[in-house]
């Protein structure tokens, strides 16, 4: 009996330390928020996000819920987005974006309008369209940066943002879950802030710290459920491919950003060489370019 207990302990340690898959990855995110058995996690997260009263979303259904087993995962027979309909017919679309770019924004609008259009029967009044909120959890976003962790978007009048079109029918939320962002939601460790940090956690230690500090028991249950799910070899295999893809995309992003910064440095150096009496040493300090690089730029200008 003692040996069995020690094996379990070592196995748990391995899962948590070595094979932890961030909840922001496809499968853990879908498992926690998009499976019927875990509807309480999704509704609690939405209640805290929209500041709804506790249990107000009881009776909601996940319209595209599936069982994430070996077959469906290996065959890739599942959608990553999560669609939830509340008892009062409001629709919530939840997505985790690996990288948020202009294509994602176009997709958001097309998705909302397509879903709303398909919900109507032929001849049915447009006023019967279900109000829809699309919630994008985002990591590695280069767009819409700022100090706000949660940004809400509507169609507004150019000079009067309070003058909105179809405000009650749709809204888009972009939620930054980068784990290195040290900005609290509303200035405190609120229940939604716990969800945001749990989703953004990159390691088990970070996720466990969030769960330990949270007063929401569902946060702890969600982490426990995620770790148990990660113990499956087919989940590990799928997520290994996803990790490789993410690393490749991150390399491309870094390369593009580096190229952009280098081009910007060159333009600044050219401007200083042309229009100022600054020494090469001073320009080098300003731009980070070497004296040799600056001499080559100067000779080309001459």
Secondary structure, DSSP 8 states (H G I E B T S, - for coil): -HHHHHHHHHHHHHHHHTS---TTSHHHHHHHHHSGGGHHHHHHHHHHHTT--TTTTTT-EETT-----HHHHHTT-S-SSEEEE-TTS-EEEEEEESS--HHHHHHHHHHHHHHHHHTS-TT--GGG---EEEEEEESS--SS-SS-SEEEE-EEETTEEEEEESTTTEEEEEEE--TT----GGGS--HHHHHHHHHH--SHHHHHHHHHH-S-HHHHHHHHHHHHHHTSHHHHHHHHHHHHHHHHHHHHHHHHHHHHHHHHHHHHHHHHHHH----HHHHHHHH---HHHHHHHHHHH-
